[in-house]
């Protein structure tokens, strides 16, 4: 219990500080101490309360228009991801999770500044991919962060769109996990116990990172995710 809450607390601090990173950190870390479906269900349930708090914190800048297409496309992808989580073999699923985290972390650390997407229709592809990753691994963020970076969103717009996206999509993911039978008594107990921790963590993260540039904080998050992804792959390739 303490290990699980500690993982979610640290992930909540990162989310509160930079607006993302909760599932990216929590999923690979929890996958080291529990099975993948339980970890995904727990992160989704904990993420609902965290996303709700983040929306309240950033309510003045929410951008629902930009997020609407992403959310609609994600709704089509979530069931596919949940199906994969329920039926794919555990080891290959975790290896794929680790490789996705490694690839996204490397891209985020070294992405070229010259690449830009001007066509907003790409948001449907980003949302659909986010829905699949969300249903399978509870990490819908990477395609959305990639899309936002390629659209050259300023930090304020990035935060507004991502927070408007994460709450409804996390609710969809949690509902899919419930239908698939991932809500065990253990998961629900951990989720209930973690709610106060992740809420407090979000405020701590916001205060800690007040004097740190988003770029430096983001690089620290991606560096940590790179290590966690490598650990997940190493533990499941044998």
Residue frames as a rotation matrix with the C-alpha (Angstrom) as fourth column:
UNK 1
0.568 0.823 0.000 0.00
0.823 -0.568 0.000 0.00
0.000 0.000 -1.000 0.00
UNK 2
0.513 -0.424 -0.747 2.72
0.148 -0.813 0.563 2.50
-0.846 -0.399 -0.354 0.98
UNK 3
-0.581 -0.773 0.255 4.75
0.354 0.042 0.934 1.76
-0.733 0.633 0.249 -2.16
UNK 4
-0.233 0.586 0.776 1.73
0.965 0.045 0.257 2.23
0.116 0.809 -0.577 -4.41
UNK 5
0.782 0.559 -0.276 0.67
0.603 -0.791 0.107 5.49
-0.159 -0.250 -0.955 -2.76
UNK 6
0.139 -0.824 -0.549 4.28
0.155 -0.529 0.834 6.77
-0.978 -0.201 0.054 -2.87
UNK 7
-0.660 -0.355 0.662 4.44
0.660 0.147 0.737 6.11
-0.359 0.923 0.138 -6.63
UNK 8
0.152 0.822 0.548 1.14
0.933 -0.302 0.195 7.89
0.326 0.482 -0.813 -7.24
UNK 9
0.703 0.062 -0.709 2.18
0.468 -0.791 0.394 10.77
-0.536 -0.608 -0.585 -4.98
UNK 10
-0.332 -0.908 -0.258 5.43
0.235 -0.344 0.909 11.38
-0.914 0.241 0.327 -6.89
UNK 11
-0.620 0.170 0.766 3.59
0.784 0.096 0.613 11.10
0.030 0.981 -0.193 -10.21
UNK 12
0.487 0.873 -0.039 0.98
0.870 -0.481 0.105 13.57
0.074 -0.085 -0.994 -8.92
UNK 13
0.286 -0.490 -0.823 3.69
0.290 -0.774 0.562 16.11
-0.913 -0.400 -0.079 -8.07
UNK 14
-0.764 -0.600 0.239 4.97
0.368 -0.101 0.924 15.92
-0.530 0.794 0.298 -11.65
UNK 15
-0.244 0.768 0.593 1.46
0.926 0.002 0.378 16.32
0.289 0.641 -0.711 -13.06
UNK 16
0.652 0.522 -0.549 0.77
0.701 -0.692 0.174 19.28
-0.289 -0.499 -0.817 -10.81
UNK 17
0.027 -0.766 -0.642 4.04
0.244 -0.618 0.747 20.91
-0.969 -0.177 0.171 -11.77
UNK 18
-0.818 -0.481 -0.316 4.08
-0.191 -0.291 0.937 20.57
-0.543 0.827 0.146 -15.55
UNK 19
-0.072 0.906 -0.418 0.52
-0.901 -0.238 -0.362 19.53
-0.427 0.351 0.833 -16.47
UNK 20
0.683 0.232 -0.693 1.42
-0.534 0.806 -0.256 15.99
0.499 0.545 0.674 -17.57
UNK 21
-0.350 -0.930 -0.111 3.55
-0.663 0.330 -0.672 13.04
0.662 -0.162 -0.732 -16.50
UNK 22
0.029 0.403 0.915 1.22
-0.952 0.289 -0.097 11.27
-0.304 -0.868 0.392 -14.06
UNK 23
0.879 0.388 0.277 0.54
-0.298 0.901 -0.317 8.15
-0.373 0.196 0.907 -16.09
UNK 24
0.616 -0.713 -0.335 3.93
-0.357 0.126 -0.926 8.25
0.702 0.690 -0.177 -17.84
UNK 25
-0.439 -0.790 0.428 5.64
-0.742 0.050 -0.668 7.82
0.506 -0.611 -0.609 -14.47
UNK 26
-0.085 0.472 0.877 2.99
-0.897 0.347 -0.274 5.85
-0.434 -0.810 0.394 -12.56
UNK 27
0.801 0.519 -0.298 2.31
-0.598 0.703 -0.384 3.15
0.010 0.486 0.874 -15.16
UNK 28
0.296 -0.729 -0.617 5.84
-0.220 0.576 -0.787 1.77
0.930 0.369 0.010 -15.62
UNK 29
-0.618 -0.532 0.579 6.57
-0.662 -0.046 -0.748 2.10
0.424 -0.846 -0.324 -11.89
UNK 30
0.055 0.729 0.682 3.36
-0.900 0.332 -0.283 0.33
-0.433 -0.598 0.674 -10.84
UNK 31
0.729 0.207 -0.652 3.94
-0.568 0.714 -0.409 -2.35
0.381 0.669 0.638 -13.49
UNK 32
-0.333 -0.913 -0.236 6.98
-0.465 0.377 -0.801 -3.36
0.820 -0.157 -0.550 -11.46
UNK 33
-0.910 -0.025 0.414 4.82
-0.407 0.245 -0.880 -4.19
-0.079 -0.969 -0.233 -8.40
UNK 34
-0.142 0.903 0.405 1.46
-0.197 0.375 -0.906 -5.31
-0.970 -0.209 0.124 -9.85
UNK 35
-0.317 0.056 0.947 -0.02
0.797 0.557 0.234 -6.76
-0.514 0.828 -0.222 -13.06
UNK 36
-0.956 -0.206 0.207 -0.60
0.291 -0.731 0.618 -4.44
0.024 0.651 0.759 -16.03
UNK 37
-0.215 0.938 0.272 -4.45
0.471 -0.145 0.870 -4.44
0.856 0.316 -0.410 -16.00
UNK 38
0.442 0.355 -0.824 -4.53
0.896 -0.134 0.423 -3.58
0.040 -0.925 -0.378 -12.29
UNK 39
-0.488 -0.703 -0.517 -1.91
0.669 -0.682 0.296 -0.85
-0.561 -0.201 0.803 -12.75
UNK 40
-0.851 0.202 0.484 -3.85
0.311 -0.548 0.776 0.65
0.422 0.812 0.404 -15.66
UNK 41
0.158 0.983 -0.095 -7.15
0.632 -0.027 0.774 0.57
0.758 -0.182 -0.626 -13.74
UNK 42
0.264 -0.122 -0.957 -5.55
0.917 -0.275 0.288 2.15
-0.298 -0.954 0.039 -10.67
UNK 43
-0.777 -0.609 -0.160 -3.87
0.515 -0.761 0.394 4.94
-0.362 0.223 0.905 -12.63
UNK 44
-0.574 0.638 0.514 -7.15
0.359 -0.368 0.858 5.74
0.736 0.677 -0.018 -14.42
UNK 45
0.423 0.795 -0.435 -9.15
0.748 -0.036 0.662 5.92
0.511 -0.606 -0.610 -11.19
UNK 46
0.058 -0.495 -0.867 -6.52
0.820 -0.471 0.324 8.02
-0.569 -0.730 0.379 -9.42
UNK 47
-0.826 -0.475 0.302 -6.14
0.555 -0.596 0.580 10.17
-0.095 0.647 0.756 -12.50
UNK 48
-0.006 0.904 0.426 -9.81
0.750 -0.278 0.600 11.19
0.661 0.324 -0.677 -12.49
UNK 49
0.720 0.265 -0.642 -9.50
0.670 -0.506 0.542 13.06
-0.181 -0.821 -0.542 -9.19
UNK 50
-0.230 -0.899 -0.372 -6.15
0.610 -0.431 0.665 14.52
-0.759 -0.074 0.647 -10.23
UNK 51
-0.700 0.003 0.714 -7.47
0.670 -0.344 0.658 15.72
0.248 0.939 0.239 -13.59
UNK 52
0.400 0.912 0.086 -10.51
0.774 -0.387 0.501 17.27
0.490 -0.134 -0.861 -11.90
UNK 53
0.508 -0.301 -0.807 -8.26
0.590 -0.561 0.581 19.24
-0.628 -0.771 -0.108 -9.55
UNK 54
-0.586 -0.803 0.108 -6.03
0.600 -0.340 0.724 20.32
-0.545 0.489 0.681 -12.44
UNK 55
-0.289 0.566 0.772 -9.05
0.785 -0.322 0.530 21.59
0.548 0.759 -0.351 -14.38
UNK 56
0.750 0.553 -0.363 -10.16
0.658 -0.563 0.501 23.67
0.073 -0.614 -0.786 -11.38
UNK 57
0.143 -0.800 -0.582 -6.62
0.555 -0.423 0.717 25.05
-0.820 -0.425 0.383 -11.01
UNK 58
-0.840 -0.542 -0.035 -6.48
0.229 -0.412 0.882 26.03
-0.493 0.732 0.470 -14.69
UNK 59
-0.064 0.949 0.310 -10.17
0.815 0.229 -0.532 26.71
-0.576 0.219 -0.788 -15.35
UNK 60
0.367 0.228 -0.902 -9.64
-0.092 -0.956 -0.279 30.25
-0.926 0.186 -0.330 -16.68
UNK 61
-0.296 -0.608 -0.737 -7.52
-0.791 -0.277 0.546 29.05
-0.536 0.744 -0.399 -19.59
UNK 62
-0.258 0.201 0.945 -9.41
0.197 0.969 -0.152 25.91
-0.946 0.147 -0.289 -20.65
UNK 63
-0.494 0.036 -0.869 -9.68
-0.807 -0.390 0.443 25.50
-0.323 0.920 0.221 -24.42
UNK 64
-0.066 0.569 0.819 -12.58
-0.134 0.809 -0.573 23.11
-0.989 -0.148 0.023 -25.10
UNK 65
0.733 0.402 -0.549 -12.78
-0.547 -0.133 -0.827 23.86
-0.406 0.906 0.123 -28.82
UNK 66
-0.005 -0.839 -0.544 -9.31
-0.947 0.179 -0.266 22.57
0.321 0.514 -0.796 -29.62
UNK 67
-0.739 -0.324 0.591 -9.77
-0.582 0.748 -0.318 19.58
-0.339 -0.579 -0.741 -27.32
UNK 68
0.213 0.958 0.194 -13.16
-0.709 0.288 -0.644 18.50
-0.672 0.000 0.740 -28.73
UNK 69
0.590 -0.013 -0.807 -11.74
-0.722 0.438 -0.535 16.79
0.361 0.899 0.249 -31.83
UNK 70
-0.530 -0.842 -0.100 -9.05
-0.645 0.477 -0.596 15.07
0.550 -0.251 -0.796 -29.77
UNK 71
-0.565 0.388 0.728 -11.64
-0.625 0.376 -0.685 13.77
-0.539 -0.842 0.030 -27.30
UNK 72
0.513 0.832 -0.212 -13.99
-0.754 0.320 -0.574 12.49
-0.409 0.454 0.791 -30.02
UNK 73
0.315 -0.482 -0.818 -11.19
-0.654 0.514 -0.555 10.59
0.688 0.709 -0.153 -31.75
UNK 74
-0.722 -0.605 0.335 -9.94
-0.642 0.406 -0.650 9.19
0.257 -0.685 -0.682 -28.44
UNK 75
-0.032 0.807 0.590 -13.41
-0.811 0.324 -0.487 7.77
-0.584 -0.494 0.644 -27.73
UNK 76
0.779 0.287 -0.557 -13.00
-0.599 0.604 -0.526 5.53
0.185 0.744 0.642 -30.79
UNK 77
0.022 -0.898 -0.439 -9.54
-0.486 0.374 -0.790 4.38
0.874 0.231 -0.428 -29.73
UNK 78
-0.288 -0.160 0.944 -10.14
-0.958 0.041 -0.285 3.58
0.007 -0.986 -0.165 -26.05
UNK 79
0.680 0.590 0.436 -12.13
-0.614 0.783 -0.102 0.32
-0.402 -0.198 0.894 -26.63
UNK 80
0.744 -0.483 -0.462 -9.36
-0.159 0.543 -0.824 -0.98
0.649 0.687 0.327 -28.90
UNK 81
-0.256 -0.898 0.359 -6.75
-0.601 -0.143 -0.786 -0.32
0.757 -0.417 -0.503 -26.22
UNK 82
-0.020 0.334 0.943 -8.84
-0.955 0.272 -0.117 -1.96
-0.296 -0.903 0.313 -23.49
UNK 83
0.923 0.359 -0.138 -9.30
-0.385 0.850 -0.360 -5.03
-0.012 0.386 0.923 -25.71
UNK 84
0.323 -0.889 -0.324 -5.53
-0.212 0.265 -0.941 -5.31
0.922 0.372 -0.103 -26.18
UNK 85
-0.398 -0.468 0.789 -4.95
-0.838 -0.164 -0.520 -4.98
0.373 -0.868 -0.327 -22.44
UNK 86
0.307 0.643 0.701 -7.49
-0.856 0.509 -0.093 -7.72
-0.417 -0.572 0.707 -21.72
UNK 87
0.942 0.263 0.210 -6.35
-0.141 0.876 -0.462 -10.23
-0.306 0.405 0.862 -24.33
UNK 88
0.548 -0.802 -0.239 -2.71
-0.426 -0.022 -0.904 -9.59
0.720 0.597 -0.354 -25.30
UNK 89
0.459 -0.472 -0.753 0.01
0.705 0.709 -0.015 -11.67
0.541 -0.524 0.658 -23.55
UNK 90
0.910 0.002 -0.415 1.45
0.330 -0.612 0.719 -9.85
-0.253 -0.791 -0.557 -20.52
UNK 91
0.082 -0.985 -0.149 5.17
0.570 -0.076 0.818 -9.84
-0.817 -0.152 0.556 -21.38
UNK 92
-0.453 -0.253 0.855 4.85
0.881 -0.275 0.386 -8.53
0.138 0.928 0.347 -24.98
UNK 93
0.574 0.737 0.358 2.35
0.631 -0.676 0.380 -5.93
0.522 0.008 -0.853 -23.76
UNK 94
0.811 -0.314 -0.493 4.78
0.295 -0.508 0.809 -4.65
-0.505 -0.802 -0.319 -21.14
UNK 95
-0.268 -0.923 0.275 7.70
0.742 -0.016 0.670 -4.69
-0.614 0.384 0.690 -23.58
UNK 96
-0.115 0.315 0.942 5.61
0.855 -0.452 0.255 -2.62
0.506 0.835 -0.218 -26.00
UNK 97
0.889 0.437 -0.133 4.77
0.431 -0.706 0.562 -0.22
0.152 -0.557 -0.817 -23.15
UNK 98
0.395 -0.826 -0.402 8.45
0.432 -0.219 0.875 0.17
-0.811 -0.519 0.270 -22.29
UNK 99
-0.450 -0.589 0.671 9.44
0.855 -0.067 0.515 0.75
-0.258 0.805 0.534 -25.92
UNK 100
0.318 0.645 0.695 6.71
0.743 -0.624 0.240 3.35
0.589 0.440 -0.678 -26.41
UNK 101
0.929 0.008 -0.371 7.83
0.291 -0.637 0.714 5.22
-0.231 -0.771 -0.594 -23.30
UNK 102
0.004 -0.999 -0.038 11.50
0.576 -0.029 0.817 5.03
-0.817 -0.025 0.576 -24.38
UNK 103
-0.349 -0.117 0.930 10.72
0.926 -0.197 0.322 6.26
0.145 0.973 0.177 -27.90
UNK 104
0.614 0.661 0.432 8.53
0.571 -0.750 0.335 9.11
0.545 0.040 -0.837 -26.70
UNK 105
0.775 -0.380 -0.506 11.05
0.337 -0.429 0.838 10.14
-0.535 -0.819 -0.204 -24.04
UNK 106
-0.273 -0.928 0.256 13.92
0.726 -0.024 0.687 10.20
-0.631 0.373 0.680 -26.55
UNK 107
-0.110 0.306 0.946 11.85
0.866 -0.437 0.242 12.19
0.487 0.846 -0.217 -29.01
UNK 108
0.844 0.537 0.015 10.81
0.448 -0.719 0.531 14.68
0.295 -0.441 -0.847 -26.32
UNK 109
0.514 -0.732 -0.448 14.40
0.403 -0.255 0.879 15.14
-0.757 -0.632 0.164 -25.16
UNK 110
-0.512 -0.859 -0.030 15.91
0.270 -0.194 0.943 15.60
-0.815 0.475 0.331 -28.63
UNK 111
0.347 0.731 0.587 13.04
0.801 0.094 -0.591 16.62
-0.488 0.676 -0.553 -30.91
UNK 112
-0.652 -0.571 0.499 13.96
0.754 -0.555 0.351 18.96
0.076 0.605 0.792 -33.78
UNK 113
-0.416 0.475 -0.775 12.61
0.295 -0.736 -0.609 22.47
-0.860 -0.482 0.167 -33.36
UNK 114
-0.841 -0.022 -0.541 12.00
-0.436 -0.565 0.701 22.92
-0.321 0.825 0.466 -37.09
UNK 115
-0.831 0.556 -0.002 9.15
0.463 0.695 0.550 20.39
0.308 0.456 -0.835 -37.45
UNK 116
-0.756 0.635 -0.155 5.68
-0.391 -0.630 -0.671 21.95
-0.524 -0.447 0.725 -37.55
UNK 117
-0.639 0.681 0.358 2.15
0.769 0.582 0.264 20.67
-0.029 0.444 -0.895 -38.30
UNK 118
-0.947 0.293 -0.133 -0.22
-0.296 -0.955 0.002 23.30
-0.126 0.041 0.991 -39.67
UNK 119
-0.404 0.830 -0.383 -3.21
-0.343 0.251 0.905 21.09
0.848 0.498 0.184 -40.57
UNK 120
-0.445 0.281 0.850 -5.54
-0.893 -0.073 -0.444 20.79
-0.062 -0.957 0.283 -37.54
UNK 121
0.554 0.708 -0.437 -7.04
-0.742 0.659 0.127 17.59
0.378 0.254 0.891 -38.97
UNK 122
-0.268 -0.738 -0.619 -4.05
-0.180 0.669 -0.721 15.71
0.946 -0.082 -0.312 -37.58
UNK 123
-0.540 0.098 0.836 -5.73
-0.837 -0.172 -0.520 16.11
0.092 -0.980 0.175 -34.18
UNK 124
0.591 0.807 0.000 -8.02
-0.805 0.590 0.067 13.20
0.054 -0.040 0.998 -35.03
UNK 125
0.424 -0.544 -0.724 -5.06
-0.010 0.796 -0.605 10.86
0.906 0.264 0.332 -35.60
UNK 126
-0.634 -0.693 0.344 -3.44
-0.311 -0.179 -0.933 12.11
0.708 -0.699 -0.102 -32.39
UNK 127
-0.181 0.661 0.728 -6.66
-0.983 -0.098 -0.155 11.65
-0.031 -0.744 0.668 -30.41
UNK 128
0.755 0.469 -0.458 -7.27
-0.533 0.846 -0.013 8.15
0.381 0.254 0.889 -31.82
UNK 129
0.029 -0.843 -0.536 -3.72
0.098 0.536 -0.838 7.04
0.995 -0.028 0.098 -31.01
UNK 130
-0.683 -0.245 0.688 -4.07
-0.582 -0.388 -0.715 8.59
0.442 -0.889 0.122 -27.55
UNK 131
0.299 0.890 0.345 -7.27
-0.952 0.252 0.174 6.63
0.068 -0.381 0.922 -26.99
UNK 132
0.670 -0.125 -0.732 -5.61
-0.107 0.959 -0.261 3.33
0.735 0.253 0.629 -27.90
UNK 133
-0.415 -0.900 -0.134 -2.61
0.113 0.095 -0.989 4.02
0.903 -0.425 0.062 -25.65
UNK 134
-0.471 0.313 0.825 -4.95
-0.831 -0.471 -0.297 5.20
0.296 -0.825 0.482 -22.92
UNK 135
0.614 0.789 -0.009 -7.09
-0.754 0.591 0.286 2.06
0.231 -0.169 0.958 -23.03
UNK 136
0.631 -0.423 -0.650 -4.10
0.156 0.890 -0.428 -0.28
0.760 0.169 0.628 -23.18
UNK 137
-0.206 -0.883 -0.421 -1.57
0.762 0.126 -0.636 1.47
0.614 -0.452 0.647 -20.94
UNK 138
0.628 0.546 -0.554 -3.43
0.766 -0.557 0.320 4.45
-0.134 -0.625 -0.769 -19.45
UNK 139
-0.315 -0.731 -0.605 -0.99
0.419 -0.679 0.603 6.85
-0.852 -0.064 0.520 -21.15
UNK 140
0.527 0.598 0.604 -3.11
0.809 -0.134 -0.573 8.85
-0.262 0.790 -0.554 -23.62
UNK 141
0.662 -0.164 -0.731 -0.76
0.067 -0.959 0.276 11.82
-0.746 -0.232 -0.624 -23.35
UNK 142
-0.293 -0.949 0.119 2.19
0.333 0.016 0.943 11.10
-0.896 0.316 0.311 -25.71
UNK 143
-0.336 0.141 0.931 0.33
0.940 -0.013 0.341 11.58
0.060 0.990 -0.128 -29.03
UNK 144
0.749 0.659 0.066 -1.38
0.647 -0.749 0.144 14.70
0.144 -0.065 -0.987 -27.67
UNK 145
0.518 -0.659 -0.545 1.90
0.109 -0.581 0.807 16.15
-0.849 -0.477 -0.229 -26.40
UNK 146
-0.479 -0.665 0.572 3.51
0.631 0.192 0.751 15.29
-0.610 0.721 0.328 -29.75
UNK 147
0.084 0.617 0.783 0.66
0.958 -0.265 0.106 16.99
0.273 0.741 -0.613 -31.63
UNK 148
0.892 0.281 -0.354 0.81
0.403 -0.848 0.344 20.07
-0.203 -0.450 -0.870 -29.41
UNK 149
0.092 -0.950 -0.298 4.56
0.220 -0.272 0.937 20.35
-0.971 -0.152 0.184 -29.88
UNK 150
-0.573 -0.306 0.760 4.24
0.762 0.141 0.632 20.05
-0.301 0.941 0.152 -33.65
UNK 151
0.389 0.779 0.492 1.48
0.849 -0.510 0.137 22.67
0.357 0.364 -0.860 -33.64
UNK 152
-0.588 -0.743 0.320 3.86
0.501 -0.644 -0.578 25.00
0.635 -0.179 0.751 -31.75
UNK 153
0.580 0.815 -0.006 1.36
0.457 -0.319 0.830 25.67
0.674 -0.484 -0.558 -28.97
UNK 154
-0.235 -0.589 0.773 2.61
-0.487 -0.617 -0.618 28.21
0.841 -0.522 -0.142 -26.42
UNK 155
-0.927 -0.227 -0.297 2.80
0.104 0.606 -0.789 26.84
0.359 -0.762 -0.538 -22.83
UNK 156
-0.688 0.713 0.131 -0.53
-0.519 -0.358 -0.776 28.42
-0.507 -0.602 0.617 -21.79
UNK 157
0.125 0.746 -0.654 -2.44
-0.986 0.168 0.003 26.89
0.112 0.645 0.756 -24.70
UNK 158
-0.443 -0.381 -0.812 -0.71
-0.329 0.911 -0.248 23.53
0.834 0.157 -0.529 -24.24
UNK 159
-0.999 0.051 0.008 -1.81
0.007 0.294 -0.956 23.37
-0.051 -0.954 -0.294 -20.60
UNK 160
-0.403 0.910 -0.096 -5.35
-0.762 -0.392 -0.515 24.51
-0.506 -0.134 0.852 -21.42
UNK 161
0.118 0.450 -0.885 -5.91
-0.893 0.437 0.103 21.92
0.433 0.779 0.454 -24.16
UNK 162
-0.585 -0.418 -0.696 -4.30
-0.170 0.901 -0.399 18.98
0.793 -0.115 -0.598 -22.38
UNK 163
-0.955 0.248 0.161 -6.25
-0.139 0.103 -0.985 19.52
-0.261 -0.963 -0.064 -19.17
UNK 164
-0.098 0.959 -0.267 -9.52
-0.910 -0.195 -0.366 19.79
-0.403 0.207 0.892 -21.11
UNK 165
0.035 0.029 -0.999 -8.60
-0.738 0.675 -0.006 16.52
0.674 0.737 0.044 -22.86
UNK 166
-0.777 -0.573 -0.263 -7.37
-0.307 0.708 -0.636 14.40
0.550 -0.413 -0.726 -19.95
UNK 167
-0.684 0.507 0.524 -10.43
-0.562 0.093 -0.822 14.40
-0.466 -0.857 0.221 -17.64
UNK 168
0.382 0.908 -0.174 -13.11
-0.852 0.272 -0.448 13.13
-0.359 0.319 0.877 -20.08
UNK 169
0.230 -0.353 -0.907 -10.71
-0.639 0.649 -0.414 10.67
0.734 0.674 -0.076 -21.68
UNK 170
-0.835 -0.530 0.149 -9.60
-0.435 0.470 -0.768 9.34
0.337 -0.706 -0.623 -18.29
UNK 171
-0.251 0.838 0.484 -13.27
-0.731 0.163 -0.663 8.80
-0.635 -0.520 0.572 -17.38
UNK 172
0.560 0.416 -0.716 -13.74
-0.812 0.449 -0.373 6.86
0.166 0.791 0.589 -20.65
UNK 173
-0.272 -0.777 -0.568 -10.69
-0.519 0.615 -0.593 4.75
0.810 0.134 -0.571 -19.89
UNK 174
-0.832 -0.012 0.555 -11.84
-0.534 0.291 -0.794 3.99
-0.152 -0.957 -0.249 -16.34
UNK 175
0.200 0.975 0.098 -15.27
-0.827 0.222 -0.517 2.99
-0.526 0.023 0.850 -17.65
UNK 176
0.426 -0.119 -0.897 -13.65
-0.702 0.582 -0.410 0.66
0.571 0.805 0.164 -20.17
UNK 177
-0.683 -0.723 -0.100 -11.57
-0.449 0.524 -0.724 -0.93
0.576 -0.450 -0.683 -17.44
UNK 178
-0.483 0.596 0.642 -14.70
-0.708 0.166 -0.686 -1.46
-0.516 -0.786 0.342 -15.34
UNK 179
0.563 0.723 -0.400 -16.48
-0.814 0.402 -0.420 -3.21
-0.143 0.562 0.815 -18.23
UNK 180
0.192 -0.595 -0.781 -13.39
-0.529 0.607 -0.593 -5.37
0.827 0.527 -0.198 -18.82
UNK 181
0.864 0.269 -0.426 -13.38
0.167 0.645 0.746 -6.45
0.476 -0.715 0.512 -15.16
UNK 182
-0.102 -0.995 0.010 -10.16
0.412 -0.052 -0.910 -4.76
0.905 -0.088 0.415 -14.04
UNK 183
-0.060 0.133 0.989 -11.74
-0.681 -0.731 0.056 -3.12
0.730 -0.670 0.134 -10.97
UNK 184
-0.097 -0.048 -0.994 -10.70
0.490 0.867 -0.090 -5.61
0.866 -0.496 -0.060 -8.30
UNK 185
0.862 0.388 -0.326 -11.17
0.450 -0.290 0.845 -4.97
0.233 -0.875 -0.425 -4.58
UNK 186
0.101 -0.917 -0.385 -7.42
0.873 -0.104 0.476 -4.31
-0.476 -0.384 0.791 -4.31
UNK 187
-0.561 -0.301 0.772 -7.52
0.731 -0.618 0.290 -1.71
0.390 0.726 0.566 -7.10
UNK 188
0.327 0.788 0.522 -10.53
0.326 -0.612 0.720 0.09
0.887 -0.066 -0.457 -5.58
UNK 189
0.771 -0.111 -0.627 -8.89
0.625 -0.056 0.779 0.10
-0.122 -0.992 0.026 -2.14
UNK 190
-0.295 -0.954 -0.045 -5.65
0.886 -0.291 0.361 1.55
-0.357 0.067 0.932 -3.50
UNK 191
-0.390 0.191 0.901 -7.55
0.615 -0.674 0.409 4.11
0.685 0.714 0.146 -5.56
UNK 192
0.694 0.716 0.077 -9.60
0.379 -0.455 0.806 5.32
0.612 -0.530 -0.587 -2.58
UNK 193
0.588 -0.537 -0.605 -6.49
0.688 -0.061 0.723 5.54
-0.425 -0.842 0.333 -0.39
UNK 194
-0.387 -0.861 0.329 -4.55
0.901 -0.277 0.335 7.46
-0.198 0.426 0.883 -3.05
UNK 195
0.352 0.607 0.713 -7.09
0.781 -0.610 0.133 10.24
0.516 0.510 -0.689 -3.72
UNK 196
0.956 -0.015 -0.291 -5.98
0.170 -0.783 0.599 12.54
-0.237 -0.622 -0.746 -0.87
UNK 197
0.147 -0.989 0.001 -2.32
0.462 0.069 0.884 11.89
-0.875 -0.130 0.467 -1.73
UNK 198
-0.337 -0.307 0.890 -2.59
0.941 -0.076 0.330 12.79
-0.033 0.949 0.315 -5.42
UNK 199
0.662 0.614 0.430 -4.69
0.605 -0.777 0.177 15.90
0.443 0.143 -0.885 -4.71
UNK 200
0.813 -0.447 -0.372 -2.15
0.083 -0.544 0.835 17.18
-0.576 -0.710 -0.405 -2.17
UNK 201
-0.073 -0.906 0.416 0.65
0.674 0.263 0.691 16.22
-0.735 0.331 0.591 -4.57
UNK 202
0.191 0.193 0.962 -0.82
0.936 -0.331 -0.119 18.36
0.296 0.924 -0.244 -7.36
UNK 203
0.969 0.171 0.177 -0.67
0.106 -0.940 0.324 21.48
0.221 -0.295 -0.929 -5.16
UNK 204
0.522 -0.851 -0.054 2.84
0.123 0.012 0.992 20.62
-0.844 -0.524 0.111 -4.01
UNK 205
-0.070 -0.544 0.836 3.96
0.919 0.291 0.266 20.18
-0.388 0.787 0.479 -7.60
UNK 206
0.583 0.363 0.727 2.47
0.657 -0.737 -0.159 23.51
0.478 0.570 -0.668 -8.62
UNK 207
0.974 -0.226 -0.024 4.33
-0.154 -0.737 0.658 25.26
-0.166 -0.637 -0.753 -5.78
UNK 208
0.340 -0.905 0.254 7.65
0.350 0.373 0.859 23.43
-0.873 -0.204 0.444 -6.27
UNK 209
-0.181 -0.426 0.886 7.83
0.953 0.148 0.265 24.15
-0.244 0.892 0.379 -9.99
UNK 210
0.802 0.552 -0.227 6.75
0.498 -0.828 -0.257 27.79
-0.330 0.093 -0.940 -9.71
UNK 211
0.575 -0.650 -0.498 10.37
-0.504 -0.760 0.411 28.93
-0.645 0.015 -0.764 -10.10
UNK 212
-0.404 -0.690 0.600 11.48
0.081 0.627 0.775 26.21
-0.911 0.362 -0.198 -12.53
UNK 213
-0.432 0.228 -0.873 11.15
-0.857 -0.406 0.318 26.61
-0.282 0.885 0.370 -16.28
UNK 214
0.602 0.745 0.285 8.70
-0.584 0.655 -0.478 24.16
-0.544 0.121 0.831 -17.92
UNK 215
0.605 -0.429 -0.671 11.46
-0.571 0.353 -0.741 23.10
0.554 0.832 -0.031 -20.32
UNK 216
-0.504 -0.843 0.189 13.84
-0.718 0.287 -0.634 22.03
0.480 -0.455 -0.750 -17.55
UNK 217
-0.267 0.484 0.833 11.09
-0.737 0.455 -0.501 20.26
-0.621 -0.748 0.235 -15.63
UNK 218
0.750 0.590 -0.299 9.92
-0.628 0.494 -0.602 18.49
-0.207 0.639 0.741 -18.78
UNK 219
0.166 -0.779 -0.604 13.42
-0.632 0.386 -0.672 17.20
0.757 0.493 -0.428 -19.50
UNK 220
-0.674 -0.378 0.634 13.63
-0.738 0.365 -0.567 15.82
-0.017 -0.851 -0.525 -15.95
UNK 221
0.219 0.853 0.474 10.30
-0.676 0.483 -0.557 14.02
-0.704 -0.198 0.682 -16.42
UNK 222
0.798 0.095 -0.595 11.32
-0.567 0.454 -0.687 12.54
0.205 0.886 0.417 -19.77
UNK 223
-0.255 -0.956 -0.143 14.68
-0.745 0.288 -0.602 11.46
0.617 -0.047 -0.786 -18.35
UNK 224
-0.524 0.149 0.839 12.94
-0.698 0.489 -0.523 9.59
-0.488 -0.860 -0.152 -15.53
UNK 225
0.582 0.811 0.057 10.49
-0.590 0.469 -0.657 8.01
-0.560 0.349 0.751 -17.97
UNK 226
0.386 -0.540 -0.748 13.40
-0.749 0.291 -0.596 6.88
0.539 0.790 -0.292 -20.15
UNK 227
-0.695 -0.664 0.277 14.92
-0.685 0.493 -0.537 5.00
0.220 -0.562 -0.797 -17.21
UNK 228
-0.241 0.690 0.683 11.58
-0.584 0.459 -0.670 3.46
-0.775 -0.560 0.292 -16.17
UNK 229
0.692 0.504 -0.517 10.84
-0.702 0.306 -0.642 2.36
-0.165 0.808 0.566 -19.73
UNK 230
-0.053 -0.818 -0.572 14.25
-0.745 0.414 -0.523 0.68
0.665 0.399 -0.631 -19.99
UNK 231
-0.735 -0.165 0.658 13.65
-0.634 0.511 -0.580 -1.15
-0.241 -0.843 -0.480 -16.70
UNK 232
0.260 0.922 0.288 10.27
-0.623 0.388 -0.679 -2.45
-0.738 -0.003 0.675 -17.92
UNK 233
0.637 -0.074 -0.768 11.79
-0.701 0.358 -0.616 -3.75
0.320 0.931 0.176 -21.17
UNK 234
-0.411 -0.906 -0.101 14.76
-0.740 0.396 -0.543 -5.36
0.532 -0.149 -0.833 -19.39
UNK 235
-0.603 0.197 0.773 12.48
-0.625 0.487 -0.611 -7.20
-0.497 -0.851 -0.170 -16.96
UNK 236
0.322 0.880 0.349 10.25
-0.368 0.457 -0.810 -8.67
-0.872 0.132 0.471 -19.68
UNK 237
0.399 -0.207 -0.894 12.52
-0.909 0.037 -0.414 -9.62
0.119 0.978 -0.173 -22.58
UNK 238
-0.660 -0.694 0.288 14.00
-0.732 0.680 -0.037 -12.70
-0.170 -0.235 -0.957 -20.94
